[in-house]
Amino acid sequence: MARLDIVTFPNPMLARDCLPVGEIDAEIRTLAENMLETMYAAEGRGLAAPQVGHALRLFVMDEGWKERAPAPRIFINPEITWTSPETQITAEGCLSIPGVEARVERPAQIHMRWTAIDGSPQEEDLHGFAAICAQHELDHLDGIITLDRIDRQTRLALIEEYRA
């Protein structure tokens, strides 16, 4: 396994729509494993393929590894099929915008469908921080970052802080 370089804001890669993953071959499996290693080394809880320079619909996540034993997950071609009307506002950090936290409002619960690394279809209801983390990573696959989810004035202030 290898650690990958993390793409940082304002790199245009972060604003790209990603392509679906086709065949889950050795290259995709290696990319996913390297993304997990990179995520853990950077002390993140999720990492999307465009954050390491690949415009593919793939992200990895382990939202609770800092509080309990690691439980890495790989999400290929994920899609949210339901969101709760209840929302929550959470301060979100991003490995691609180091040192910046944005308070983002998101649905508190989601139902997500994806393909696992072994090719099997998966579905799950996610709630709490798992739902927030999955939505954050899925945003990356659609070319959206946390700064796109906040009001203009706050965005400009956070960009100023980031560049300082």
N, C-alpha and C positions, 0 to 999 in steps of 0.2 A: 504494500500500500504506500501511497505517497500523499504528502500534503500539497494542496493546490493553492495558487495565488487567488486571493479574494478580490474581485472587482469592486472598486469603490466609486461612490457618487462623485462627480456627475457623468461617469462613463456611460455612453449611449447604449451599451449592452443591457443596462438595467431598465431601459424603456422599451425593449423589444418584446413583441408577442412571441412566444415560444412554439415550436413545432411539436406535434405529437411524437412520442417515441414509437418506432415501428417494432421491429424484432428485438427482443431482449436477449442480446448476445453478450459475448465476453467483454466487449468494449463498454457496454452499458453497465454490466455488473461491476467492472473495474472502476468506472466513473463513480458509481454509487458508493462503493467501498471507500474510495479516495475522498469523496465528499463527506462521509461520516468521519473519517480521520481528521479532515480539515475542520469540520464543525467542532469536534471535541477539543482539538488543539487551540482553537480560537475561543473556547469556552462559550460557544453558542448553543442554542437549543433547536435550531433548524437552519437549513441551508438549501437554497434552490440552485438548480443548474446554471441559470444565467449569472449567478453571483460568482461562478468560477469559469465564466466564459463560454458556456454551452447553451445555446438557445433551444433547449429541449424541455418538455413538460415532465420534469422530474424534480422531486425534492426529497430531502431526508429530514428526520425530526426525532428528537428524543427530549421531549419537553420536561421530563422530571429527573433527568440523570444527576442533577446537582443535589437532589434531596434523597434519592434512592439509587438502587443498582441500575446501571445503564440498560435501556430497553430500546435499542435503535430500530427505526422504522424507515422503510423506503416506499415512496409513493410515486408511481408511474402513471402518467395521464390522469391525474386526479380531477374530480369535478364535484362541486357542491350541488346537491340535489334538493336541499331544504335548509332554510335558516329560520331560527326562532324570531318571533316579534320582539322578544326581550333582548336588550342590548347591554353591553358593559363597556366602560371606558377604561382602557389600560395604557400605562406608559410602556411603549414598545421601543426597544433598541433594535438595531440592525447591524449585522456584521459588515454591510456595505456602506454604512454611514457611522463609523466608529465615534463614540463619545456623544452621540445625539440620541435623545429620547423624545418621542412624539406621543402625545396622548391621543389615541385613536379609538373611535367608537365602532364596535363590531357586534354582530349577533352573538348572543351568549351561548347558543347551541347551533350545531350544524349537523347535517347528514351528508357524508361524503362517500363517494365511490372512487375506486382506483384499481390499478393492477399491481400486484406484489412482484417482487424481483423474480419469483419462481413462475410468473405468468398467470397466477391464479387471480380471479376477480375478488375484490374485497369491498365491503360496505361497513360503515360504522357510524353511530351517533357519537359526536364529540362534544364535550361541554367544558366549561371553565378554561383553564390555560391551554389545554390541548386544542380546543376549538379556535382560540385566538392565534396560537402558533401556526396551525394549519392554514388559517385564512391569510396570515401574513406571508407565508411561503407561497401559497397559491397566487397571491397578488403578484409576486415576482414573475411568475410564469405568464402573466398578462401584462407585463411591463409597468406595473404599479409599485411604488415604494411608499413607505409610511408618510413621507412629505406630501404625497399626492392626496392623502386622506384627511388633511387638516386645512383649516382656513388659511387664506393667502397671507395675512399679516403674521400669523404664527410661523408659517412656512418660511417666509422671508427672514424672520428673526432667527430661526434655527439654522438656516443656510449661512447666515452671517456668523453665527456662533461656530458652526462647523469649519468655516474657512479661516477663522481667527487662529 
